[in-house]
Amino acid sequence: LVYNSEFGLFNYLIQWSGLSDSPVNWLGSSAGAFAAIVISDVWKTTPFMTIILLAGFATIPQDLYHQARVDGTHFAQRFRYITLPLLRPVIVVALLFRTIDAIRIFDLIYVLTGGGPGGATTSLSLYSFRYYVSGDFGYGSAVSLVVFLLAGLLAVCYIRVGRFTEVLQ
């Protein structure tokens, strides 16, 4: 309802602020529909990513920061040499979760645009769903397998880039 072209919240705010006299069809263009999906997805997943990162911050021993302050380091130095290296595994896990969620996105696209306008926002999951609905289970399964393999490949790449063994040693 936020993106509704007649009575949606965004149109109300734009007309109330005087930026536009006529309502905007947010989901009627490829760029607008893509932006609406990205904004909605970020809005939906930001709390989860925040909780993951806060859990990572909670595991960093405060003694390291106290020792660094005694040594005369600045905030930027403490962030670069203490916080980031110790948060690297948590950041990699958060990015892994977010990337896999982005690859298999279905619900927002199905509800907001149905893959439109003109197929501009069709994802692999929605593509697979359309095959299943039409009764073509072989192609639907093949597309789902491609999504699975792509997510697995990216997971392996993230784990290698994250270099978890360096942190543990």
N, C-alpha and C positions, 0 to 999 in steps of 0.2 A: 504493500500500500504506500510505502514511502515514495516509490517511483511512479505511481499512477499519474497519468497525464492530465486528469481532470481534477482530482481532489487529493493528490499526494502531498506529503509534507514538504518535499523539496520544491515543488511548484508553488506551494503556499509561501514558503520562505523567500523564494525568488521574486514573486509578485509583491509580497509585503515589503521587501527591501527596495523595490523599484528597479531592480536589474532587468526585468522583463515585464511587458504588459500581457503577453499571451502565454498560455501554458506550454511547457516543453515536453515532448514525447521522449523520455529518457531511454526507453527500451526500443524505440523505433529505428534507430540507426545502429550500425555495427560498432562504431566507436562508443556511443552512449551505452549500449548494452554491455559491451566488454568492461567499460569503466564501472557500471553498476554492479557487475558480478565481482570485480576485483575489490571494490569498496565493501560490499557485503561480506565477502570471504575474509577480508582483513578484520572487519568488525567481529566476525564470528570466532576467529581463531586467535586473536590477540590475547585474550585472557589466559588461554591454555599455554601459550608461549611465555607469557609473563610468569605464570606459576612455575614452569620448568626452570626459567632463569633465576627466579627467586630461590628456588630449592638449591640451585647451584651456588648462589651467593652465600647461602646459609652454611654450606659445607666448608667454606674458606676459613681457616683459623685466623682469628683477630690478632693473635700474637705476631703474625707476619707483618701486619700493617703497623703495629706498635713499634716493632723493631725497625721497620723502614722509616718511620717518622723520626726515631732516635738517630738514625743515620743521616737524616736531613733530606730525604727525598720529597719531591713535590707530588701533588695529586696525579699528574699525568704519568710520572714515572712509576708510581705505585700501581696505577691502572695497567700500564703497559707491561711491567715486569712481574707483577703478582697476580692481579685479577684476571687478565686475559689468558695467560698460560694455564691457570688453574680452572678457568671456565671453558677452555677449549673443548673438552669432551662433552660438556653440557650443551654448548652451542652447536656442536656437530649433531648431537641427538635431536635437539630442537629443530635444526634445519632439515634433518632426515624426516622427522615427523611431518613438518610443514610441506616438504617437497612431495612426499607420498600422498598427503592429503590433496595437494594441488593436482597431481596426476590423475587421481581417481575421483575428482570432483564430479558430482552428479546432481545432488539435491538442489543446490542454488540455481544451477543452469536450468534444470527441469522446471522449477517453480517460477523463476523470473522470466525466462525467454523461451523455454522449450527447444533451445538450440538455434533460435532465430536471432535476428531477422535474416532470412535467406541462408541459414546454416552457419552464420558467422561465429556463433558461440558454441558450436557443437563440440563436446569433448569426446574422448575415446570411450568413457563409460556410458555416455548417452548414446553414442554410436552402437555400442554393444547392446544396450537396452532395446534399441529400435529393432535390431535383428531378432532378439528374443521375443519381442511382442509380435513380430511378423511370423514367428514360428520357425525361423531359420536358426536353429540352435547351434549348428556347426560353426557358422560364421560368427555368431555371438560369442561362442566359447573361444574361438580363435582370437577375437579382439580382446576378450578378457585375459587370455593368456599373454598377449602382447603387453597389456597394461601391467600384469604381474611381473613379467620378465624385465620390463623397463624399470619398475620400482625396485626390483632386486638388484639390477645392475647399478642403479643410482645409489642404493644402500651400500653396496660393496665399495663404490667410489668414495662415498662419504667416509666410510670407516678407514679406508686407506689414507685419505687426505687428513683425517683427524689424528692419525698416528697415535692411537691409544697406548701402544706399547711403550712409547717414550715417557708418557706421564706416569705409568705404573712402575717404571724402573727407578 
